[in-house]
Amino acid sequence: MPLVGPSPITPTTPSVPGFNLSGGGSTFPAAGVNAPCSAVFGVSSDYECSGPWMIETQRMDIQYVRVPVYDASSETLNLTNPTVSYRVAYTYLQSIVTAQYKVEKSYAYYDTSTFTQPQTFEWFPASSDSYGNTYGAVGASALGPAGNIQTKQQWYNRRPWVSGVDAEINKNMNGMRTFERQKEFGNAAPQRYRGGLEGFGDFKTVRWSLYANTFLDHRDFFIFGDKDYLLPSQYITTLENTINIVNYINGLGLACTNVQYYQPDAAERDNTFIPRDRGFSEYSVNRHGWV
């Protein structure tokens, strides 16, 4: 089902590198050598490093859109032409997140006994939102109004396989930090819920606290859920910084560990909240590498 809002921003060629805070080979040894094969197996030939190996990998990718929460700033009450003006109270990021954790058993040949590399990230920010508005220059310290974050280098850990202890695993997650609830009036009206895909990135679907959003019509759906990377008042890119970006990415990783993502499906449910059951405990933000 198509998403409402901007499409993911992805590089088209290697010459469009994106922005990153990753060390990669420049910070961590390219070979990741902890010990040569001979130190473990007592032989000099590299070809003796044939396993079996425990190979552990982890990655996470994020599509995000910054949305506003409006607040009434002034009003004129009369019998002929009442008016209300609005301001942006704050903005936050809505996110669609995919993650994977995998353990494989391998008999491939390697010239080291162990190898470990951290998980690093890069982001591809858009300079304008889906409505055509721009907010300032994006770059390494600003995610902008929309875009995506990709795992540049996945976590990789290889060591000898421990029989009776290690097991092959393949965990995958696709989830959102928000879901949607239908706007209804009266306690007798049934409440309807669905995943957040339909309203993803739609400015009108967000409302202030528990008060009705006057941009919504009767029976419209509006967004509930977590407000990540919140910034006060109206948005400009200079409000951002790299520390907040790192905290945002780490926070989404921790939400995966703690199984805090909602199902992103579009099916409607009567009087039943969208399940918050996406994620897996094997994901660890301690494997994220920053410089």
N, C-alpha and C positions, 0 to 999 in steps of 0.2 A: 504494500500500500504506500503511495507516495507521501512524503513528509511535507508538512507545511513549514516554510521557512527556507533559508539558504541551503544550497547543496554543499556537501563536504568539499573543502578546498584541498586538492591534492596536487603534488608536483607532476608535471608532464614529461620532463626530461631530467637527467642527473644535473643539468646546469641550473635547475631551480631548486636550491638546496633546502630552503626552509630555515627556521631558526631553532637553535637547540642549546641546551646547557649540558650536553653530554661530553664525557671525556673520550670515550672510545679508545682507539689505539694510541692516541696521543698521551693519555693519562695512565692507562693500564697496559702492561706488557702485551705486545701483539701475540706472543706465543702462549701467554698465560702459564708459564712453566712453573710448577711446584717441585717437580723432581723428574729426572730422566728415567727411562725405563729400567736401566741397569740397576738403579738404586733400589728398585722395588722387586724386580724379578731375578736379580743376581746374574744377569747376562749383559753382554755389550751390544747385541743386535737390537736396533730399533724395532724390527719386525716382530719381536717378542711381545710388544705391547698390543696384543690382539684382543684383550678383554677376557670374559665379558665385562662390559662397562655399564654403569648407571649414568645415563645422560638425562639431565633435568633442564627444562626450558620454561620460560615464563614471558608473557607479553601482555600488553593492554593498549587499546586504541580508543580514542574519544572523539565524538562529534559534539560540538557545543554551540549554543546560541545565547547571547546575553539579552535578557528581557527586562522591561521596566515594570515597576509597581507604582501605579499612579495614586495620588492623594489630592483631594479637593483643597485648593489653596485659597479660594475666595468664592463668595456666592452673593447673588442679589435676589432677594425674595420680594415678589410683588404679585399682583393679580393679573398682570398682562404679559410680562415677558421675563420670567425668572431665568437667571443664568448661573452657571457654575464653571469656574476655571480650574484646571488641573495642573499639577506639577509632578515631576518624577521624585518620588520619595526615596527610592533606591533601585538598584539593578542587581541582578544575579545571573548565574549561568545555569541553563538547563542542559542536561547531558545525556547522550546515548553512548553506552560503554560496552565494549566487547573485551573479554579477557580469556586467556588460555594458560593452563598449567599442564605440563606433560612430563612423564618419566618413561624413558624407553630403555630397553636392553639391547646392547649392540655388541657385535663381534668384529667391528671394523678395526683397522690398524691405525695407531697413533704413535707419534714419536715422543710423547710425554706421558707420565703416569697419571697426571691430573691436569685439569684445565678449568678455570673459572673466569667469567667475564660478567660485568654488571649489566643491568638493564638501563638503557638510556633512551631519551625521548627527543623528538623535534616537533615543532608545530607550524602550521600553515594557516596564518590568520587572514581573514578577509578584511578589506579596508572599508567596506560599507555593509549595511544590513540589507535584508531582503526587500525593504521599502525604498532603497536607494539613498539612505542617509549616511553621511560620513562623519567621523568623530575625531580624527587626528591620525597621525602616523602610527602604524603598527611595526613591531620589530621583536627583538629578543626579549624585551621587557613588557610587551603588551600583546595579549591574545586578540584584542579587537572585538568587534561586535559579533563575530561568528568565525567558524573555521574548524579545523580538526587537529588533533594531537596523535602522533603515531609513535610506536616503539621503533626507534632507529636501530638499536642493537638489543636483541632480546637477552634476558638472563640465560646464561649457559653454565652448567656445572657438570663436569665429567670426573668420575672416579671409578675404581674397581667395583664391580657388582658384588653385593653381600648376599649370598644365598640364604634364604629363609627370613630375610629382613626386608630386602627391596622388593617392590612390586611395580609393574607397569601401570601407569595412570594417564588418563586423558580427560581433563576437566575443561569445559567451555562455558562461558557465560555471556549473555546478551541481555542488558537491562537498562532501566532508566531510573533516575532519582525522583521522578514525579509520576503522577497518574492524574486522571480527569474525573470530575464529578459533575453530574448534570445539575444545572440551576433549577430548583423547583420552589414553589411557594406553598406554605401550609404543612403542618406536621403529618397530615394524612397522605400527602403525595409520596409515592415511592421514589427512593433515591436510586439513581443509576450511575454506574461507574464503568470506566474503561481505561486501558493503558494510555500513556501520554503521547502516542504517535500522532494522533489527529491534530492536537493543539500545539505540537512542538514548535517553538519559535514564534508563535502567534502572539503579538503584544496584547491583544484584547482578552486572551484567556487567563491572564493573571489578575488577581484582585488583592486589595489591601486587607490584610488580616482576615477577619471574619465578615467584613462588610461587603455588601453586594457591589459588584463592578457595574456601573451604569452603562458601560460600553456593551454589555451582554444583554441579549434578549431572553425572554422567558423560555426555559427549556434548553438554553445553551449549556455547553460544558465549560468548566473552568478548571484551572490547574491546582492540584494539591501536591504536597511533598516537600522535599528538602530544597533549601535555597543555598546553593554552593557559591563560593567566591563572591560574597555580597559586597557591593560598593555603595556608599551613601550618595544621595542626591543624583543629579543628572550625570550621565556618563561622558567622560573624555578619556582618551588613552593614557594621559599622564597620571591618572589615578592608579594605574597598575604598576607593578614592579615584579622582578624575578622571584623574590621570596614568596609573594602571594601565588604566583604561578606554580612554583614547586609545591607549596602547601595544598593547592587545589588538586594537582596530580596525585600527590601522596594521599590526600583525603579520599579520592575516588578509589585508589588501590586498597585503602583500609576498609572502605565500604564493601568492596568485593570480599575481603577476608571475613568480615562480619555479617555477610549475606544481607546487605541493606539495599538491594535494588528491586524495583518493581517490575513485574512482567510488562513488556511493551506491546502486548497484543491489542487489537482494536475491538475485541468482543465486548459487548455491553452486558453488565450484570445488575440485577435488581437487588438493592439493599445489601450488597456484598462488596467489601473493599477489594481492590486489586491485590493479589498476593505479593508480598514483599519477600520473595524466596529465591532471588537470583544472586549468585556468588558462591564462593567456596573458600574454605579455611586454608587451603594450601597456598593461596596467593600471599606474598609477603612484600611489603614496601621496603623492608631492609635490603632487598636486592636492587632497589633503584640506585643508580649512580649519578651524583651531581658534582660539578666542579665550581 
